[in-house]
Every structure is written in C-alpha cells, then in structure tokens.
Amino acid sequence: MAYGAHHPVLPPHPDLGLARDCEHCLGWGTVVTRDGDHELCRTCQPDPGDGESGLGFAS
Ligand SMILES: [Zn+2]
C-alpha cells in the first residue's frame, strides 16, 4: 500500500524573547512531546491558532 511518508516536520519557530524567562521550556520556546515532536511551549508562546487560513494582510 502507500508508504507512510514520514516527512520531517520542522519545529515551530518560537519567540525566544518570550521564552527566555520561561521555566517550562527553559528558554527554548518549544517542548518535546511524548512522540518526540517539537511544539510551541504553551506557557510562554502565544497560541498560533490557525494562521494559515484567512490571514489577510490588509494594508
Ligand atoms: Zn516556555
């Protein structure tokens, strides 16, 4: 059947300025999940929400 294309997922790009004083992620801005994935630290990083869709740069 189809191969499970395990394409590498780039870690999110945290705001290190916010993460600097965070004790949860120790300044990394990201935390490693049990699956070994990186995700933004929910303690210091703002919720990205769904920024891909409907992001209107109205200028
Ligand atoms: Zn953090």
N, CA, C, O and the ligand as a Tripos MOL2 file, in Angstrom:
@<TRIPOS>MOLECULE
protein
  237   235    60     0     0
PROTEIN
NO_CHARGES

@<TRIPOS>ATOM
      1 N           0.8260   -1.1960    0.0000 N.3       1 MET1
      2 CA          0.0000    0.0000    0.0000 C.3       1 MET1
      3 C           0.8670    1.2560    0.0000 C.2       1 MET1
      4 O           2.0450    1.2160   -0.3540 O.2       1 MET1
      5 N           0.2960    2.3000    0.3790 N.am      2 ALA2
      6 CA          1.0400    3.5630    0.3610 C.3       2 ALA2
      7 C           2.0540    3.6040    1.4980 C.2       2 ALA2
      8 O           1.7880    3.1900    2.6260 O.2       2 ALA2
      9 N           3.1830    4.1040    1.1610 N.am      3 TYR3
     10 CA          4.1990    4.2730    2.1840 C.3       3 TYR3
     11 C           3.7980    5.4210    3.1210 C.2       3 TYR3
     12 O           3.2390    6.4350    2.7040 O.2       3 TYR3
     13 N           4.1010    5.2160    4.3710 N.am      4 GLY4
     14 CA          3.8420    6.2930    5.3090 C.3       4 GLY4
     15 C           4.9250    7.3440    5.1790 C.2       4 GLY4
     16 O           5.9590    7.2880    5.8460 O.2       4 GLY4
     17 N           4.6710    8.2790    4.3260 N.am      5 ALA5
     18 CA          5.6720    9.3200    4.0790 C.3       5 ALA5
     19 C           5.9300   10.1030    5.3640 C.2       5 ALA5
     20 O           5.1790   10.9980    5.7520 O.2       5 ALA5
     21 N           6.9930    9.7290    5.9770 N.am      6 HIS6
     22 CA          7.3080   10.3890    7.2520 C.3       6 HIS6
     23 C           8.1880   11.5940    6.9810 C.2       6 HIS6
     24 O           9.3770   11.6150    7.2980 O.2       6 HIS6
     25 N           7.5790   12.5700    6.4000 N.am      7 HIS7
     26 CA          8.3580   13.7750    6.0990 C.3       7 HIS7
     27 C           8.6830   14.5130    7.3940 C.2       7 HIS7
     28 O           7.8490   14.6190    8.2930 O.2       7 HIS7
     29 N           9.8700   15.0020    7.4660 N.am      8 PRO8
     30 CA         10.2820   15.6970    8.6960 C.3       8 PRO8
     31 C           9.4580   16.9560    8.9150 C.2       8 PRO8
     32 O           9.2590   17.7730    8.0160 O.2       8 PRO8
     33 N           9.0000   17.0710   10.1240 N.am      9 VAL9
     34 CA          8.2140   18.2460   10.4590 C.3       9 VAL9
     35 C           9.1330   19.2700   11.1080 C.2       9 VAL9
     36 O           9.7230   19.0230   12.1590 O.2       9 VAL9
     37 N           9.2380   20.3840   10.4810 N.am     10 LEU10
     38 CA         10.0910   21.4170   11.0350 C.3      10 LEU10
     39 C           9.5170   21.9120   12.3440 C.2      10 LEU10
     40 O           8.3120   22.1290   12.4710 O.2      10 LEU10
     41 N          10.3900   22.0860   13.3090 N.am     11 PRO11
     42 CA          9.9060   22.5960   14.5870 C.3      11 PRO11
     43 C           9.3990   24.0170   14.4180 C.2      11 PRO11
     44 O           9.8990   24.7860   13.5960 O.2      11 PRO11
     45 N           8.4170   24.3380   15.2000 N.am     12 PRO12
     46 CA          7.8740   25.6900   15.1350 C.3      12 PRO12
     47 C           8.9210   26.7060   15.5480 C.2      12 PRO12
     48 O           9.8760   26.3900   16.2590 O.2      12 PRO12
     49 N           8.7300   27.8900   15.1050 N.am     13 HIS13
     50 CA          9.6940   28.9390   15.4330 C.3      13 HIS13
     51 C           9.1400   29.8030   16.5610 C.2      13 HIS13
     52 O           8.2830   30.6610   16.3510 O.2      13 HIS13
     53 N           9.6480   29.5560   17.7450 N.am     14 PRO14
     54 CA          9.1490   30.2700   18.9100 C.3      14 PRO14
     55 C           9.7600   31.6570   19.0200 C.2      14 PRO14
     56 O          10.7720   31.9700   18.3920 O.2      14 PRO14
     57 N           9.1350   32.4480   19.8100 N.am     15 ASP15
     58 CA          9.6800   33.7580   20.1190 C.3      15 ASP15
     59 C          10.5990   33.6040   21.3270 C.2      15 ASP15
     60 O          10.1490   33.4960   22.4670 O.2      15 ASP15
     61 N          11.8790   33.5990   21.0450 N.am     16 LEU16
     62 CA         12.8330   33.3380   22.1260 C.3      16 LEU16
     63 C          12.8300   34.4500   23.1630 C.2      16 LEU16
     64 O          13.2470   34.2610   24.3060 O.2      16 LEU16
     65 N          12.3600   35.5880   22.7500 N.am     17 GLY17
     66 CA         12.2670   36.6790   23.7130 C.3      17 GLY17
     67 C          11.2550   36.3580   24.8010 C.2      17 GLY17
     68 O          11.4430   36.6940   25.9710 O.2      17 GLY17
     69 N          10.1870   35.7060   24.3940 N.am     18 LEU18
     70 CA          9.1640   35.3200   25.3630 C.3      18 LEU18
     71 C           9.5980   34.1000   26.1500 C.2      18 LEU18
     72 O           9.2420   33.9400   27.3180 O.2      18 LEU18
     73 N          10.3540   33.2590   25.5150 N.am     19 ALA19
     74 CA         10.7460   32.0030   26.1430 C.3      19 ALA19
     75 C          11.9010   32.1800   27.1220 C.2      19 ALA19
     76 O          12.1960   31.2980   27.9290 O.2      19 ALA19
     77 N          12.5180   33.2920   27.0350 N.am     20 ARG20
     78 CA         13.7460   33.4910   27.7980 C.3      20 ARG20
     79 C          13.5540   33.2770   29.2890 C.2      20 ARG20
     80 O          14.3880   32.6720   29.9620 O.2      20 ARG20
     81 N          12.4490   33.7800   29.7820 N.am     21 ASP21
     82 CA         12.2140   33.7000   31.2210 C.3      21 ASP21
     83 C          11.2580   32.5730   31.5860 C.2      21 ASP21
     84 O          10.7510   32.5080   32.7060 O.2      21 ASP21
     85 N          11.0260   31.7040   30.6420 N.am     22 CYS22
     86 CA         10.0590   30.6460   30.8840 C.3      22 CYS22
     87 C          10.7310   29.4490   31.5500 C.2      22 CYS22
     88 O          11.7650   28.9650   31.0900 O.2      22 CYS22
     89 N          10.1430   28.9960   32.6090 N.am     23 GLU23
     90 CA         10.7090   27.8510   33.3160 C.3      23 GLU23
     91 C          10.1620   26.5310   32.7790 C.2      23 GLU23
     92 O          10.6470   25.4520   33.1190 O.2      23 GLU23
     93 N           9.1490   26.6430   31.9400 N.am     24 HIS24
     94 CA          8.5300   25.4210   31.4290 C.3      24 HIS24
     95 C           9.3620   24.8210   30.2950 C.2      24 HIS24
     96 O           9.5720   23.6100   30.2300 O.2      24 HIS24
     97 N           9.8230   25.6860   29.4170 N.am     25 CYS25
     98 CA         10.6100   25.2020   28.2790 C.3      25 CYS25
     99 C          12.0820   25.5460   28.4340 C.2      25 CYS25
    100 O          12.8980   25.2410   27.5640 O.2      25 CYS25
    101 N          12.4100   26.1800   29.5420 N.am     26 LEU26
    102 CA         13.8030   26.5080   29.8440 C.3      26 LEU26
    103 C          14.4150   27.3960   28.7780 C.2      26 LEU26
    104 O          15.6010   27.2980   28.4640 O.2      26 LEU26
    105 N          13.5920   28.2510   28.2390 N.am     27 GLY27
    106 CA         14.1020   29.2370   27.2960 C.3      27 GLY27
    107 C          14.1390   28.7770   25.8510 C.2      27 GLY27
    108 O          14.5660   29.5230   24.9700 O.2      27 GLY27
    109 N          13.6970   27.5600   25.6040 N.am     28 TRP28
    110 CA         13.7270   27.0470   24.2370 C.3      28 TRP28
    111 C          12.5190   27.5330   23.4350 C.2      28 TRP28
    112 O          12.5950   27.6850   22.2160 O.2      28 TRP28
    113 N          11.4540   27.7640   24.1010 N.am     29 GLY29
    114 CA         10.2560   28.1780   23.3840 C.3      29 GLY29
    115 C           9.4800   27.0080   22.8190 C.2      29 GLY29
    116 O           8.3410   27.1500   22.3760 O.2      29 GLY29
    117 N          10.1180   25.8460   22.8420 N.am     30 THR30
    118 CA          9.4270   24.6570   22.3730 C.3      30 THR30
    119 C           9.5850   23.5490   23.3980 C.2      30 THR30
    120 O          10.5310   23.5310   24.1850 O.2      30 THR30
    121 N           8.6600   22.6530   23.3700 N.am     31 VAL31
    122 CA          8.7490   21.4970   24.2370 C.3      31 VAL31
    123 C           8.6410   20.2460   23.3770 C.2      31 VAL31
    124 O           8.0550   20.2710   22.2950 O.2      31 VAL31
    125 N           9.2020   19.1760   23.8600 N.am     32 VAL32
    126 CA          9.1640   17.9250   23.1170 C.3      32 VAL32
    127 C           8.0400   17.0680   23.6690 C.2      32 VAL32
    128 O           7.9490   16.8130   24.8700 O.2      32 VAL32
    129 N           7.2040   16.6410   22.7700 N.am     33 THR33
    130 CA          6.0760   15.8340   23.1980 C.3      33 THR33
    131 C           6.5140   14.3900   23.4110 C.2      33 THR33
    132 O           7.6620   14.0330   23.1490 O.2      33 THR33
    133 N           5.6130   13.5900   23.8760 N.am     34 ARG34
    134 CA          5.9360   12.1840   24.1280 C.3      34 ARG34
    135 C           6.2550   11.4550   22.8320 C.2      34 ARG34
    136 O           6.9040   10.4090   22.8300 O.2      34 ARG34
    137 N           5.7910   12.0250   21.7400 N.am     35 ASP35
    138 CA          6.0530   11.4030   20.4480 C.3      35 ASP35
    139 C           7.3680   11.8630   19.8430 C.2      35 ASP35
    140 O           7.7580   11.4330   18.7580 O.2      35 ASP35
    141 N           8.0400   12.7420   20.5630 N.am     36 GLY36
    142 CA          9.3060   13.2320   20.0560 C.3      36 GLY36
    143 C           9.1620   14.4250   19.1370 C.2      36 GLY36
    144 O          10.1240   14.8550   18.5000 O.2      36 GLY36
    145 N           7.9710   14.9500   19.0750 N.am     37 ASP37
    146 CA          7.7600   16.1130   18.2260 C.3      37 ASP37
    147 C           7.9830   17.3910   19.0250 C.2      37 ASP37
    148 O           7.8310   17.4310   20.2460 O.2      37 ASP37
    149 N           8.3380   18.4000   18.3060 N.am     38 HIS38
    150 CA          8.5010   19.6980   18.9510 C.3      38 HIS38
    151 C           7.2230   20.4990   18.7610 C.2      38 HIS38
    152 O           6.6420   20.5320   17.6770 O.2      38 HIS38
    153 N           6.8160   21.1220   19.8050 N.am     39 GLU39
    154 CA          5.6770   22.0090   19.6870 C.3      39 GLU39
    155 C           5.9330   23.2440   20.5370 C.2      39 GLU39
    156 O           6.7130   23.2190   21.4890 O.2      39 GLU39
    157 N           5.2680   24.3020   20.1740 N.am     40 LEU40
    158 CA          5.4740   25.5370   20.9020 C.3      40 LEU40
    159 C           5.0810   25.3810   22.3580 C.2      40 LEU40
    160 O           4.0850   24.7390   22.6920 O.2      40 LEU40
    161 N           5.8820   25.9800   23.2030 N.am     41 CYS41
    162 CA          5.5840   25.9620   24.6240 C.3      41 CYS41
    163 C           4.3090   26.7570   24.8630 C.2      41 CYS41
    164 O           4.2210   27.9350   24.5150 O.2      41 CYS41
    165 N           3.3620   26.1220   25.4390 N.am     42 ARG42
    166 CA          2.0770   26.7870   25.6420 C.3      42 ARG42
    167 C           2.1210   27.7680   26.8000 C.2      42 ARG42
    168 O           1.1980   28.5560   27.0080 O.2      42 ARG42
    169 N           3.1900   27.7040   27.5310 N.am     43 THR43
    170 CA          3.2820   28.5890   28.6800 C.3      43 THR43
    171 C           3.7180   29.9970   28.2680 C.2      43 THR43
    172 O           3.1860   30.9940   28.7570 O.2      43 THR43
    173 N           4.6760   30.0570   27.3790 N.am     44 CYS44
    174 CA          5.2250   31.3650   27.0540 C.3      44 CYS44
    175 C           4.9110   31.8060   25.6270 C.2      44 CYS44
    176 O           4.9620   32.9950   25.3150 O.2      44 CYS44
    177 N           4.5920   30.8560   24.7740 N.am     45 GLN45
    178 CA          4.3490   31.2330   23.3900 C.3      45 GLN45
    179 C           2.8780   31.4810   23.1500 C.2      45 GLN45
    180 O           2.0280   30.7420   23.6460 O.2      45 GLN45
    181 N           2.5790   32.5030   22.4010 N.am     46 PRO46
    182 CA          1.1800   32.7880   22.0920 C.3      46 PRO46
    183 C           0.5900   31.6820   21.2200 C.2      46 PRO46
    184 O           1.2780   31.0680   20.4050 O.2      46 PRO46
    185 N          -0.6760   31.4540   21.4140 N.am     47 ASP47
    186 CA         -1.3470   30.4150   20.6480 C.3      47 ASP47
    187 C          -1.3810   30.8090   19.1780 C.2      47 ASP47
    188 O          -1.9990   31.8110   18.8150 O.2      47 ASP47
    189 N          -0.7180   30.0220   18.3300 N.am     48 PRO48
    190 CA         -0.6760   30.3870   16.9150 C.3      48 PRO48
    191 C          -2.0400   30.3200   16.2490 C.2      48 PRO48
    192 O          -2.2880   30.9920   15.2470 O.2      48 PRO48
    193 N          -2.9130   29.5100   16.8090 N.am     49 GLY49
    194 CA         -4.2410   29.3660   16.2050 C.3      49 GLY49
    195 C          -4.1280   28.8290   14.7900 C.2      49 GLY49
    196 O          -3.2000   28.0870   14.4660 O.2      49 GLY49
    197 N          -5.0570   29.2020   13.9720 N.am     50 ASP50
    198 CA         -4.9690   28.7850   12.5790 C.3      50 ASP50
    199 C          -4.5690   29.9910   11.7320 C.2      50 ASP50
    200 O          -5.4070   30.7180   11.1990 O.2      50 ASP50
    201 N          -3.2860   30.1650   11.6360 N.am     51 GLY51
    202 CA         -2.8150   31.3440   10.9400 C.3      51 GLY51
    203 C          -2.7040   31.1430    9.4340 C.2      51 GLY51
    204 O          -2.5940   32.1010    8.6680 O.2      51 GLY51
    205 N          -2.7330   29.8890    9.0310 N.am     52 GLU52
    206 CA         -2.5600   29.6240    7.6120 C.3      52 GLU52
    207 C          -3.7530   30.0860    6.7970 C.2      52 GLU52
    208 O          -3.5980   30.5870    5.6830 O.2      52 GLU52
    209 N          -4.9150   29.9210    7.3440 N.am     53 SER53
    210 CA         -6.1060   30.2380    6.5720 C.3      53 SER53
    211 C          -6.6910   31.5780    6.9940 C.2      53 SER53
    212 O          -6.8060   31.8890    8.1800 O.2      53 SER53
    213 N          -7.0420   32.3310    6.0220 N.am     54 GLY54
    214 CA         -7.7070   33.5840    6.2990 C.3      54 GLY54
    215 C          -6.7990   34.6330    6.8900 C.2      54 GLY54
    216 O          -7.2460   35.5340    7.6000 O.2      54 GLY54
    217 N          -5.5130   34.5080    6.5900 N.am     55 LEU55
    218 CA         -4.5980   35.5110    7.1010 C.3      55 LEU55
    219 C          -4.5200   36.6520    6.0940 C.2      55 LEU55
    220 O          -3.8320   36.5580    5.0770 O.2      55 LEU55
    221 N          -5.2090   37.6860    6.3840 N.am     56 GLY56
    222 CA         -5.2640   38.7840    5.4390 C.3      56 GLY56
    223 C          -4.3430   39.9240    5.8060 C.2      56 GLY56
    224 O          -4.4990   40.5710    6.8420 O.2      56 GLY56
    225 N          -3.3810   40.1540    4.9360 N.am     57 PHE57
    226 CA         -2.5130   41.2900    5.1770 C.3      57 PHE57
    227 C          -3.1150   42.5250    4.4970 C.2      57 PHE57
    228 O          -2.6840   42.9410    3.4220 O.2      57 PHE57
    229 N          -4.0740   43.0660    5.1290 N.am     58 ALA58
    230 CA         -4.7060   44.2490    4.5570 C.3      58 ALA58
    231 C          -3.8920   45.4870    4.9140 C.2      58 ALA58
    232 O          -3.7670   45.8680    6.0780 O.2      58 ALA58
    233 N          -3.3630   46.0770    3.9050 N.am     59 SER59
    234 CA         -2.5390   47.2470    4.1660 C.3      59 SER59
    235 C          -3.0260   48.4530    3.3880 C.2      59 SER59
    236 O          -2.4420   49.5310    3.4910 O.2      59 SER59
    237 ZN          8.0300   28.3480   27.5330 Zn       60 ZN60
@<TRIPOS>BOND
     1     1     2 1
     2     2     3 1
     3     3     4 2
     4     3     5 am
     5     5     6 1
     6     6     7 1
     7     7     8 2
     8     7     9 am
     9     9    10 1
    10    10    11 1
    11    11    12 2
    12    11    13 am
    13    13    14 1
    14    14    15 1
    15    15    16 2
    16    15    17 am
    17    17    18 1
    18    18    19 1
    19    19    20 2
    20    19    21 am
    21    21    22 1
    22    22    23 1
    23    23    24 2
    24    23    25 am
    25    25    26 1
    26    26    27 1
    27    27    28 2
    28    27    29 am
    29    29    30 1
    30    30    31 1
    31    31    32 2
    32    31    33 am
    33    33    34 1
    34    34    35 1
    35    35    36 2
    36    35    37 am
    37    37    38 1
    38    38    39 1
    39    39    40 2
    40    39    41 am
    41    41    42 1
    42    42    43 1
    43    43    44 2
    44    43    45 am
    45    45    46 1
    46    46    47 1
    47    47    48 2
    48    47    49 am
    49    49    50 1
    50    50    51 1
    51    51    52 2
    52    51    53 am
    53    53    54 1
    54    54    55 1
    55    55    56 2
    56    55    57 am
    57    57    58 1
    58    58    59 1
    59    59    60 2
    60    59    61 am
    61    61    62 1
    62    62    63 1
    63    63    64 2
    64    63    65 am
    65    65    66 1
    66    66    67 1
    67    67    68 2
    68    67    69 am
    69    69    70 1
    70    70    71 1
    71    71    72 2
    72    71    73 am
    73    73    74 1
    74    74    75 1
    75    75    76 2
    76    75    77 am
    77    77    78 1
    78    78    79 1
    79    79    80 2
    80    79    81 am
    81    81    82 1
    82    82    83 1
    83    83    84 2
    84    83    85 am
    85    85    86 1
    86    86    87 1
    87    87    88 2
    88    87    89 am
    89    89    90 1
    90    90    91 1
    91    91    92 2
    92    91    93 am
    93    93    94 1
    94    94    95 1
    95    95    96 2
    96    95    97 am
    97    97    98 1
    98    98    99 1
    99    99   100 2
   100    99   101 am
   101   101   102 1
   102   102   103 1
   103   103   104 2
   104   103   105 am
   105   105   106 1
   106   106   107 1
   107   107   108 2
   108   107   109 am
   109   109   110 1
   110   110   111 1
   111   111   112 2
   112   111   113 am
   113   113   114 1
   114   114   115 1
   115   115   116 2
   116   115   117 am
   117   117   118 1
   118   118   119 1
   119   119   120 2
   120   119   121 am
   121   121   122 1
   122   122   123 1
   123   123   124 2
   124   123   125 am
   125   125   126 1
   126   126   127 1
   127   127   128 2
   128   127   129 am
   129   129   130 1
   130   130   131 1
   131   131   132 2
   132   131   133 am
   133   133   134 1
   134   134   135 1
   135   135   136 2
   136   135   137 am
   137   137   138 1
   138   138   139 1
   139   139   140 2
   140   139   141 am
   141   141   142 1
   142   142   143 1
   143   143   144 2
   144   143   145 am
   145   145   146 1
   146   146   147 1
   147   147   148 2
   148   147   149 am
   149   149   150 1
   150   150   151 1
   151   151   152 2
   152   151   153 am
   153   153   154 1
   154   154   155 1
   155   155   156 2
   156   155   157 am
   157   157   158 1
   158   158   159 1
   159   159   160 2
   160   159   161 am
   161   161   162 1
   162   162   163 1
   163   163   164 2
   164   163   165 am
   165   165   166 1
   166   166   167 1
   167   167   168 2
   168   167   169 am
   169   169   170 1
   170   170   171 1
   171   171   172 2
   172   171   173 am
   173   173   174 1
   174   174   175 1
   175   175   176 2
   176   175   177 am
   177   177   178 1
   178   178   179 1
   179   179   180 2
   180   179   181 am
   181   181   182 1
   182   182   183 1
   183   183   184 2
   184   183   185 am
   185   185   186 1
   186   186   187 1
   187   187   188 2
   188   187   189 am
   189   189   190 1
   190   190   191 1
   191   191   192 2
   192   191   193 am
   193   193   194 1
   194   194   195 1
   195   195   196 2
   196   195   197 am
   197   197   198 1
   198   198   199 1
   199   199   200 2
   200   199   201 am
   201   201   202 1
   202   202   203 1
   203   203   204 2
   204   203   205 am
   205   205   206 1
   206   206   207 1
   207   207   208 2
   208   207   209 am
   209   209   210 1
   210   210   211 1
   211   211   212 2
   212   211   213 am
   213   213   214 1
   214   214   215 1
   215   215   216 2
   216   215   217 am
   217   217   218 1
   218   218   219 1
   219   219   220 2
   220   219   221 am
   221   221   222 1
   222   222   223 1
   223   223   224 2
   224   223   225 am
   225   225   226 1
   226   226   227 1
   227   227   228 2
   228   227   229 am
   229   229   230 1
   230   230   231 1
   231   231   232 2
   232   231   233 am
   233   233   234 1
   234   234   235 1
   235   235   236 2
@<TRIPOS>SUBSTRUCTURE
     1 MET1         2 RESIDUE 1 A MET
     2 ALA2         6 RESIDUE 1 A ALA
     3 TYR3        10 RESIDUE 1 A TYR
     4 GLY4        14 RESIDUE 1 A GLY
     5 ALA5        18 RESIDUE 1 A ALA
     6 HIS6        22 RESIDUE 1 A HIS
     7 HIS7        26 RESIDUE 1 A HIS
     8 PRO8        30 RESIDUE 1 A PRO
     9 VAL9        34 RESIDUE 1 A VAL
    10 LEU10       38 RESIDUE 1 A LEU
    11 PRO11       42 RESIDUE 1 A PRO
    12 PRO12       46 RESIDUE 1 A PRO
    13 HIS13       50 RESIDUE 1 A HIS
    14 PRO14       54 RESIDUE 1 A PRO
    15 ASP15       58 RESIDUE 1 A ASP
    16 LEU16       62 RESIDUE 1 A LEU
    17 GLY17       66 RESIDUE 1 A GLY
    18 LEU18       70 RESIDUE 1 A LEU
    19 ALA19       74 RESIDUE 1 A ALA
    20 ARG20       78 RESIDUE 1 A ARG
    21 ASP21       82 RESIDUE 1 A ASP
    22 CYS22       86 RESIDUE 1 A CYS
    23 GLU23       90 RESIDUE 1 A GLU
    24 HIS24       94 RESIDUE 1 A HIS
    25 CYS25       98 RESIDUE 1 A CYS
    26 LEU26      102 RESIDUE 1 A LEU
    27 GLY27      106 RESIDUE 1 A GLY
    28 TRP28      110 RESIDUE 1 A TRP
    29 GLY29      114 RESIDUE 1 A GLY
    30 THR30      118 RESIDUE 1 A THR
    31 VAL31      122 RESIDUE 1 A VAL
    32 VAL32      126 RESIDUE 1 A VAL
    33 THR33      130 RESIDUE 1 A THR
    34 ARG34      134 RESIDUE 1 A ARG
    35 ASP35      138 RESIDUE 1 A ASP
    36 GLY36      142 RESIDUE 1 A GLY
    37 ASP37      146 RESIDUE 1 A ASP
    38 HIS38      150 RESIDUE 1 A HIS
    39 GLU39      154 RESIDUE 1 A GLU
    40 LEU40      158 RESIDUE 1 A LEU
    41 CYS41      162 RESIDUE 1 A CYS
    42 ARG42      166 RESIDUE 1 A ARG
    43 THR43      170 RESIDUE 1 A THR
    44 CYS44      174 RESIDUE 1 A CYS
    45 GLN45      178 RESIDUE 1 A GLN
    46 PRO46      182 RESIDUE 1 A PRO
    47 ASP47      186 RESIDUE 1 A ASP
    48 PRO48      190 RESIDUE 1 A PRO
    49 GLY49      194 RESIDUE 1 A GLY
    50 ASP50      198 RESIDUE 1 A ASP
    51 GLY51      202 RESIDUE 1 A GLY
    52 GLU52      206 RESIDUE 1 A GLU
    53 SER53      210 RESIDUE 1 A SER
    54 GLY54      214 RESIDUE 1 A GLY
    55 LEU55      218 RESIDUE 1 A LEU
    56 GLY56      222 RESIDUE 1 A GLY
    57 PHE57      226 RESIDUE 1 A PHE
    58 ALA58      230 RESIDUE 1 A ALA
    59 SER59      234 RESIDUE 1 A SER
    60 ZN60       237 GROUP 0 **** ****
